[in-house]
Amino acid sequence: MARIVEQLQAMPPPFYRRFFICRQHGEVVGVGGIKAADWASDTHILYLSAVAEHARGQGIARTLIAARIAWVMENFPNGRLLVSTARSRRFARLGFRLMGKGEAGGRRLMMMEFKTN
């Protein structure tokens, strides 16, 4: 819990972090973060994604992913998005590609490069 509370604290550019939240009937049922990588320029990371168990299967995760991708593309002219995921097919459909051949804890690293100009 302490990690989540720390991550929710606002950070100024260039090392921003933003959270997108989905609510149903006043209840938070989904959340997804995006932040600037502090170790590589023009690199953004999708992280801390979760959907409440009772709200799964409604497209909430896909909507939160799309919202974060759209936000970063609206705010940065180019770069790359990284995600560590167990759902590589979902991200492949969005234009992400697998990085390396390894897997850690059932998760794969994926990247999508973008240029909005």
For each residue, the residues with C-beta under 8 A, 3 or more apart:
1: 4 5
2: 5 6
3: 6 7
4: 1 7 8 48
5: 1 2 8 9
6: 2 3 9
7: 3 4 17 33 48
8: 4 5 19
9: 5 6
10: 17
11: 15 16 17 35
12: 15 16
13: 16 36
14: 36
15: 11 12 35 36 38
16: 11 12 13 35 36
17: 7 10 11 33 34 35 36
18: 33 34 35 68 71
19: 8 31 32 33 34 48
20: 31 32 33 34 64 67 68 71
21: 28 30 31
22: 28 29 30 31 51 55 60 63 64
23: 26 27 28 29
24: 27 29 55
25:
26: 23
27: 23 24 52
28: 21 22 23 31 52
29: 22 23 24 51 52 54 55 60
30: 21 22 50 51 52 55 60 61 63 64
31: 19 20 21 22 28 48 49 50 64
32: 19 20 46 48 49 50 61 64 65 67 68
33: 7 17 18 19 20 46 47 48 49 68
34: 17 18 19 20 44 45 46 47 68 71 72
35: 11 15 16 17 18 44 45 47
36: 13 14 15 16 17 43 44 45
37: 40 43 44 45 82
38: 15
39: 43
40: 37 43
41:
42: 76 78 79 80
43: 36 37 39 40 79 80 81 82
44: 34 35 36 37 72 76 79 80 81 82
45: 34 35 36 37 81 82 83
46: 32 33 34 49 65 68 69 81 82 83
47: 33 34 35 83 84
48: 4 7 19 31 32 33
49: 31 32 33 46 61 64 65
50: 30 31 32
51: 22 29 30 55 56 60 61 64
52: 27 28 29 30 55 56
53: 56
54: 29
55: 22 24 29 30 51 52 58 60
56: 51 52 53 60 61
57:
58: 55
59: 62 63
60: 22 29 30 51 55 56 63 64
61: 30 32 49 51 56 64 65 90
62: 59 65 66 90
63: 22 30 59 60 66 67
64: 20 22 30 31 32 49 51 60 61 67 68
65: 32 46 49 61 62 68 69 90 91 94
66: 62 63 69 70 94
67: 20 32 63 64 70 71
68: 18 20 32 33 34 46 64 65 71 72
69: 46 65 66 72 73 81 94 112
70: 66 67 73 74
71: 18 20 34 67 68 74 75
72: 34 44 68 69 75 76 79 81 114
73: 69 70 76 114 116
74: 70 71 116
75: 71 72
76: 42 44 72 73 79 116
77: 115 116 117
78: 42 113 114 115 116 117
79: 42 43 44 72 76 113 114
80: 42 43 44 111 112 113 114
81: 43 44 45 46 69 72 96 111 112 114
82: 37 43 44 45 46 99 109 110 111
83: 45 46 47 91 96 109 110 111
84: 47 104 107 108 109 110
85: 88 90 91 107 108 110
86: 106 107 108
87: 90 91
88: 85 91 92 96 98 108 110
89: 92 93
90: 61 62 65 85 87 93 94
91: 65 83 85 87 88 94 96 110 112
92: 88 89 95 96 97 98 110
93: 89 90
94: 65 66 69 90 91 112
95: 92 112
96: 81 83 88 91 92 110 111 112
97: 92 110 111 112
98: 88 92 108 109 110
99: 82 108 109 110 111
100: 109
101:
102: 108
103: 106 107 108
104: 84 107
105:
106: 86 103
107: 84 85 86 103 104
108: 84 85 86 88 98 99 102 103
109: 82 83 84 98 99 100
110: 82 83 84 85 88 91 92 96 97 98 99
111: 80 81 82 83 96 97 99
112: 69 80 81 91 94 95 96 97
113: 78 79 80
114: 72 73 78 79 80 81
115: 77 78
116: 73 74 76 77 78
117: 77 78
